[in-house]
Amino acid sequence: MDTKLTRRSFLGVAGGAALALAACGGGSSDGGSEPAATDEGGEAPAEATVGGGTLTVGSAYGPSSFDPQNCSSAFCLSANMNVMEGLYDIDFHDYSVSDGLCVGDPVWVDDNTCEITLRDGAAFSTGDPVTPEDVIHSFERAKADGMMYVSFLTMIESIEKKDDKTLTVKVTIPQFSLIKERLGIIKVTPATLSDDDAAAKPIGTGPWMYEEVSDTYVTMVPNPNYNGNHPAQDTQIRMESLTDPTARVTAAQEGTNLVTESVPPESIDQVAAAGMRVDQVQGFGTRFIMFNVKKAPWDNKNARQAVMYALNTDQMIQNAFSGLAGKPTCYLPSTFTNYHEAATVYGYDVDKAKSLAEGIEFPATIQLRTTDNAQVVAMGTQAQQDLQDALGVTVNLTSDQSPATYAAIDQADDSWDILIAPGDPSCFGGDTDLLLNWWYGDNIWMKTRCAWNTSDEWKQVNTLMADALTKTGADQQDCWNQVFDILADQCVLYPVLQVITPTAYWDVADGASPTGVCVQGFSGIGTTGVSLSDVVTVTA
């Protein structure tokens, strides 16, 4: 459950620090308050005009490649949600899946083969009908060496054409329970679309199509050939890149942008007082710590745990995040379906840190690296002081842009000890195996960066992860619970904080923005970007 601030509820909410994580019981254990009772939106008054306007969005990120088979840009992923469809579509509010380009659930022919039927009349925005060949080409591109989503699709062996309406999908895991979630990652483009065009201005089958793409904004218009369940109701979406927080907040207050993502914590009171609604959603977004286990003492679990207990996370939450983060009790946030409280839960405990550190020879100077994310830099500054106070060590802090930080770490030498950085694979999907595989699979994180892949514990984790994919229900959850316990106990790469995402918008229930326009049907999500499915403008 998220917290919504409105004109009517604003005075009753402690300025932007609500951490109520309902659904699975985060609540005050994360240092926040219960959410204020608020109205949950409403319908447009009879005299208002619904639809036919421009839905404006202020993004906190800048565009790069839009290629739907190889996209990692928060801006581009968010825009592509409106233009592209997979065979199944993922709802980023709760990570549920529904029919996209297909109709109905997969029909299992045998344990390793299922069939999927394409939607009647499905067409690209060009008017060309969607064919099985388009789906097959999109899958093969997504699974090609070097592409972003390869590790998410290893269990899908092939997609083949049965007839003009039917696809045959072969999987390596019998009755693969997450087949719809993984097929939802593959966004379908025409087989004739070049790689360059896919990156610059992709063509899809969604309710919207790209009109103009620039370095600072994109515009989308309704796809005249869309025949799915979520048709566009406005004449245009305009998504602006406003990486400067002040500019983003100003555009929000003025109503220039009806929806504004990633509201700075210090500005939440300000935009709420102006009349905007602010959703604060606990997501997977992680600020993690990673140890260089190739070198002593970080090959010793006690040394790693000593660091975890030495970190004053309550102070980090208040100082670096203005209350908009939670303390992990599991690899997953407590709002996620497969959450299970880990057997080891870290909290600030200097005595325990010192006890675990007894007999361990720490280096004279610990090399602590962070990326240049402002919140992470603040975490690093406090971690530097915490470790010096609790463990009596000198900590050298280096903060740099992400490419430079990982370039240094990828040298696989002994020049670093600890990394603190942000990460959020939930922008690709929210199933538990995907979130685990991003860091703990057979990939660069475990092979080079953390270099934990030679350990017995890593092998056990990956065996359990593989077993979970062959199971369902309680048996699957039991495998994941064991994984969560091992990851917490070993803490070679583990969440320090899990962030809350604030999104502001001019909601129809609260009246129009200064421009006379508001939105109906919007709610925030817990990852980067915004979901605009079935959202419509309302003009007074």
N, C-alpha and C positions, 0 to 999 in steps of 0.2 A: 504494500500500500504506500502511496506517496502522500506528501503533505501539500495541500493547495492553499495558497495565500490569496485572499481576495480583499476588496475594499472593506467588505463587511467583517471579515475575520482577521484582518491584518493586526489590529490593535490587541488581539488576544493571543498572538503568537510571539514567542521569543525569537526576535529578529534573525531568521534564517538558520537557526541551529537545531531545528527539529530533526531527530534521528530515529523516529519511530519506524521500525522496519517490519511492520505487521506481517501478514501472510504467513511467515514462519517464525515469528517471535523474536525480532531484534530488540525492540523496545529500549528501555532505559539502560539495559546492560551495555549499550554502546555510548553511554554518556549523554544521551539526548532526552528530550521530553516527549510526551505523548502528542500526537497530532491534534491540532485544534479542530473542533467540529466546524465543517464548512458545507456550503451548498456544493453540489457536484455538477454544476453546469446546468444549462437549460436550453429551451428552444427559442428560436427567433420570434419576436412579436409579429403579429399578423401583418402589420403595415411595413415590415422590413423586407428588403430584397435579399433573397438567399441565392448565392451563386452569382456567376457572371462577372466576378471581379478579379483582381490580381491578388493572389496569396503570396505575401512577402515574408521571407525568412532571412534572419541574420545568422550566419554561420561563424563559428569561432576559428575556422580552419581555412586553408587555402587549397585550391584544386591542383591536381597533378594528372596522373593517368586515369581516364574513365573506364579503361578496359575492364569489362565486367568479369572476365575470367582471371584477372590478375590485379585486382584493385585493392589497395590498402589505405587510400586517402580517405579521411573522415568526411571531407566535403563531397568527394565523388561518390562514395558509398551511399551517402544520404541522398544525393540527387538521383543516383541510379535506382533507388527504391521505387521511384515513381515511373521510371521508364522501362525497367526490365522486369521480366517474370522468369521464374524457374518452373520446373514441372510442378513443384509445390512452392508455396510462399511462406516465409517466416514472419510472424508477428513479433516485433521486437519489444512489445509491451510485456509479453509473457513467454516468448519463444515457442508458442504453439504454431502448428503448421496447418495449412489449409490448401485446397486445390488452387493451383496456379494455371499452367498451361494444360494440365491433365484433368481428368474427370474421375473422382473416386480414388479409393485406396489401391495400392498395388495388389494384383491378384497373383498369389503364389502358385506356380505351376509345379515346382518341386522345391526342395529345401534351398536351392541355390539359384533359382530362376523365378522371376516375376514378370508380369506384363502390365503395362500402363497405357491407358487410352488418352489420346490427345483431345482437347476441347474442340467441338464442332465449330468451324468458321474462324478459328484463331488465325490472326494475320499480323504481320509486322506493320509498323506505321507507314511503310512504303506501299502497303496494299498487297504485298506478296504473301500468299498463304504459308503458314508454318508447316514444314514437312519433317518427317523423321530424320532426314539427312541434316537438317539444321540442328536438331537436338544432338545428334551423334557428333557433329563437328564441334559444337560448343563443349561437349563433354571431353572430347579428345584434346582440344586446346587447353581446357582447365587442368587436364591430367598430364600435360606435357612437362618434360624436365624443365626445371627452373621457374615454373609457374607458382603463384602464391598458395594455391589451395590443394596442391598435390597430396600433402599428408592427410588431408581431410577425406580424400577420395580413394585411398588405397584399397578399401574393401569392396569397391565397385569395379569388377573385372572388365565389364564391357556393357555397352548399350548398342543394340542392334535393331534393325527394322524388321518387323514381322509383316506388316502391311502398311497402307497409307495412313492409317489411324492408330496403329499399335506399335509400341516399342517393347522389346524384350531386354530386360536388365538382368545381368548375371553378377552374382556377388560371391565373395570368397568365404563369407560367414553365413552359415545356415540360418534362414529366416531372419536376416539382419534386422533388428528391431528399430534401428535409427535410419532406415532407408529413406524415409520422407525428408527428414532433417538434412541429410547429406545431398539428396537430389535438389533440395531447395537452394543450395549454395551455387549450383550451376545455372547461371543466367543465360537464356537462349537468345542468340543473335543469328542473323542469316549466315549460311555457310559461305556466301560470297563476300562477306564483309572482310576487308583487309585488316591486318593487325594494327596498322597506323590509324585507320578510320575507327577501329574499336577503341583505341586509346584517346582519340581526339573528340569523337562525337558518335557514340554507339547508337545502333538502331535496335529497338526492342518491340515488345508486344504489350507493354503496360498501358495504363490509362493516359499517360503523358508521353510526349516526344520532345526531344531537344530542338529548340528553335535557334538559340544563340549561345555560344560557349566562349568565354573569355577568361583571362587570368584573374579577374576580380568578381565575376558573377556568371550565372547561367540563367537563361529563361527557358521555360517549357510551356508547350501549348497542348491542348487535348489531342490525343491520338484518334483520328476519325475512324480507324479500323478496329478499335478495341471493342471486344464483346464479352468481357469478363464481368465480375460481380462488383467492381469498385470504380465505376466511370467517373471521369473528371467532371466537376460541376462548376468550375471557374473557367475564365478565359485564359489565365496565365498563372504560372508559378515563377516568381523571381527569387533566386537564392543568391545572396550577396556574401562575399568573403569579407568579414570584418574581424580580422585577427586582433586589432587593437581593442581592448576591453572598454575603454571610454567611448569610443565611436559606436561600439555595439550597444552599450547601455543607452546612449543618447538616441540612437535610431529606434530603440525599443520604446523609450518614454514618449517620443514624438509620434509614435504610431507609424513611422516610416516602414518599420518591420513589425508585422503582426505576431510573428513567432520569433523568439530569440533563444538560441541555445547557449549553454555554458555561461550562465549569468555569474559574474564574479561574486563570491560570498559577501563581500563588503557592500555590494550594490543591491542585494535582495530586498532589504527594507525600502530602499529608494524606489525601485520599480513597482513594488507592491503598493507603496503609498500613492504612486501615480495612478493606480487602478488596475495594474496587471495581475494576473493570476500566476503564481509560481509553483510549479510541480517540482518536488525534490524526491528523486527516485534512487533508492539503493540499487546499484548495479554491481557487475563483476569487476569494474574498473579497479585495477590493482596498483598499488605502489609497493613494489616487491624488493626484497633483499636477496642477493646472490653471493655465494662465497666461492673463492678460488680453491676448490678442494684438491687441486693438484699439489698444493704446497701446505706445509705445516704452518700453524696448527689447525688449519681449516679442514684437514682430513680427519680431525677429531670432532665427533658429534658434540662433546661437552663444550668445546670452544665456541662452536656455532650457537649452541643453546645459551651460553653465557652472554653472548652479544644480544640475543633476542630478549632476554630478561633485563638487560641493561638499558633498553630503549624505553624512554618515557613517552609512550604512544598517546596517552591522554593529552599531554602538553603539545605533541605534534598536531593532534586533531584541532586543538583550539588555536594554536599559533599559526600553523601553515594552512589550515582548511576552514577556519572560522566555524568549526563544529560540523562541517559537511563531510564526514568520513566515519567509518565504523571500524572497530577493532575486530580482526578476524578471530573466529572460533573454529574455523574450518577453511579449507582451500576455497570452498564456495561460500558466498554470502548466505546469511540465514534466510533470505527471501527466496532462494532458489529451490526448486522442487526436490532435488536430490541432496539437499543439505543434511549433514550429520555432524554433530559436534565432535571434534577430534579428541582423542584421548589426551593429547597434549595441547593446552591452550596457554599462550604466552601473555604475560602482563608485566608491568613494571615492578621488578623485585630485585633490588640491588644486592640484598643478602644472598639470594639464590644465585645471582650472577657471579658473585665472588666465590661462593661455594663450588660452583661448577668449574671456575677458572683455577682452582687450587691445583698446583702441580703442573700446570700447562705453561710452557715457555712461549709467550707471545713475542712477536718481532718488536724491535726497538721502536719502529714507526710503522703503523698500519696505514696502508694506502687505500683510502676510501674514495671511490669515484661516484659521481652522479651525472645524470644528464642535466641539461640547462633548464628544464621545466621549473618554473619559479617555486612551486610547492615542493618539488623534490629537492631543490637546492636548500630550502628552509629545513626540510627533514634532515638533509646531510649535515647542515650546520649544527642542528641539535644532537644528531647522532655522534658527531665529533666530540661534543662536550660530554654527552652521556657516557661514552666509552672511556674517555679520559678520567671521568669521575669514578665510575664503577670498577674499572679494570686497571686503572693506573697506567694506561698506555698513551703514547703520543699518536695522534691521528692526523695524517696529512690529507686534506680534502681537495679534490680536483673536480670541478664541474665544467662540462663541455657539451656542445651540441651532440645529439644522438649519434650521427654518423662518425664523429671523431671518437666518441666514447667507445662505441662498439668496434671501431677499427683498432683501437688500442687493445681492447680485450681479446679480439680475434687473433692477435699475434700469438696467443696461447703461450705467453711467457710468464714470468713471476713478477711482473711490474705492478700488479694490482692485487688487492686482498679481498675487498668487499665492494659490491655495486649496489646502489639504490636507484631505482628507475621506475617509470610508469609502464603499464602494459594492459591491453584489454582486447583479447581475441573474441569477446562476445559480440563485437561488431560484425562478425562473420556468421554467428549462430550461437545458440545457448545450450546445446546438449552437452552433458557432462564429459563425454569422451572427447569431444572437440576441445573443450576448455583444458582438459588434462594434457592432451596430445600437443597442444601449442608449445608448452615448455618441456614436458617430460617424455615426449616421443623420441624416436631415433632420429635426432635432428641436431642442428648446430648448437643449440643450447646445451644439450647433454654431451655432445661429442667434443666440442671445442671450448665453449664459453664457461660452463660450469664443470664440464668434464667428469660427470658423475656416472657415465654409462658403463663403466667397468665394474661398478660396485654390485654386490649381491642384492642390495636393497633396490637399486634401479631395475635389475632384472626381475625381481619379485613384483615391483610396481607394474612393469609392462606385461608380465604374465597375468596379473589380476585385471589389468585394463583389457587385455585380449579376451579373457574369460568373461568379463562383463558384457562384451558385445555379443556373446552367444546366449545370453540369458535375458530374462525379463523379470519385472516385478521385484519381489523381495530378494530373490537370488542375485539379481543384477545389483541391487542396492547394497547387498552385503559385500560384494566384490569392491564396489566403490568406497564403502566405509573403511575397508581395510587399507585401501590406497590412501584415503585422507589421513588415517592414523600414521602411516609410514611417513608421508610427506611432512606432517607436522613434527613428528619425532626427529626426523633427519634434518629438516629445515636447511637444505642446501640451496634452494630457491623457493621462497615462501612469502606470502603477503605480509607486509607490515601494517598496511591500512587498506580498506576497500572504500572507494569514494562514492559519494552521493552526487548525482547529477541534477543541477537546477535548470529548469527551462521555463522561460516567461512567455506569456501570451495574453492577448486581449480577448477575453472570453465573452461570448454572447450573454452569459448570465449576469455580467457585471457592467454591461453597457458598452457603447462604442469607444474606440480610441479617439485621440484628438483629430484623426482624419475622418472620423465618422464610420469607420469599418471595424469589424471584429471577426472572430472565427467561431465556428461551431464544430464540435466533434473532435477537438484536439486534446491530447494528453501527452505528457512527457514520457521519455523512455530512459533507461538506466545506462545506456551506452552513448557513444558519440553520435551526432546526427539527430534528425527528427523524423518521425513517422507521420506522413500526411495522407495516408489512406482514408478516404471518406471525410476528410476535413474540407470545410467549405467556408467562404467568406459570407458575412452578413453585413449589409449596408443599411444604416438607419434611414 
